[in-house]
């Protein structure tokens, strides 16, 4: 039975508590929240499970060495002293990703180059040959994290970012990141007992992530490879056990998932992504203008929306967000509407007071995830019914 070891999962700003909750539910030990990351402990099987099942993680790292470095000689020696041939074979390509919060070196490229030299030299000494560097499609990715004079070297078990689920081949001008979509749904306390509508669905990401959550489908089910598969200690049999155990927990759900978009190209792309995710029986995509629609059923509805911000898709903010608010008030009673936007001026014209505001980032843009509660009757009557 393999022993537990330290790991760290990277995430987006504000998603640390969500990721910690996910890790706890999966069975991680010694969980500790940081900034855009959560550290924890688990065994090799858990490392595989974390990559396959975490919805709000971008990467899962396995730290392998920590050293104090004060100059380039210390840096070279710290990396050279790691027994690299025991981690991956010389035939595998590798790449380095460096993050620095230190005044000891001028730039991260120098640190990366020095570490690369150390790894290559260690292989030459022990194997007689050196592995190739491939910055785009490396078999093995290594993370260097330098804070002040402390260097942490980690193996990136994920490889490509975990937001690349494998189902989204078609995107529009302003697609929402899959991890961001999943985290926003979790922030909204999305329940599979409610129907979900995305009235400006674009690539369909919100709908796909919500349906996968409702059916307990592992987020990486459509992904073919992870970097840990290229490590020397990769256990293919254990991986299959972990994968099958997760797949056996998939369930059916009764909720409906509906997406509108007025652009025919967006509808076509969303439908293709839904098809690739094998979720056609759950998700319906239609070409419709949200501002001309009304609620389909009388029951509880959750609406999620990533409207244009005016960055890549030009809009008249006052008119657009005014229409958004008017449509919600007029046509969507009994709806909890969640909207993400960085168009702060436009949001002033929604004409509704949000009951929740959560600061998030969509890429480099600071945004807000806002909840608008649309009551079936008047708000006053709603309050009276509660008392």
Secondary structure as UniProt FT lines:
FT   STRAND          5..10
FT   TURN            13..14
FT   HELIX           16..26
FT   STRAND          29..33
FT   STRAND          37..42
FT   HELIX           44..53
FT   STRAND          59..68
FT   HELIX           72..80
FT   HELIX           84..86
FT   TURN            90..91
FT   STRAND          94..101
FT   HELIX           108..127
FT   TURN            135..137
FT   STRAND          140..147
FT   TURN            148..149
FT   STRAND          150..156
FT   TURN            162..163
FT   TURN            173..174
FT   HELIX           178..187
FT   TURN            188..189
FT   TURN            192..193
FT   STRAND          195..198
FT   TURN            199..200
FT   TURN            202..203
FT   HELIX           205..214
FT   TURN            215..216
FT   TURN            219..222
FT   HELIX           227..230
FT   TURN            232..233
FT   HELIX           236..247
FT   TURN            248..249
FT   STRAND          257..261
FT   HELIX           264..276
FT   TURN            277..278
FT   TURN            280..282
FT   STRAND          283..287
FT   HELIX           290..292
FT   STRAND          301..305
FT   HELIX           317..331
FT   TURN            333..334
FT   STRAND          335..341
FT   HELIX           344..347
FT   TURN            348..349
FT   STRAND          356..362
FT   TURN            363..364
FT   STRAND          365..374
FT   HELIX           379..386
//
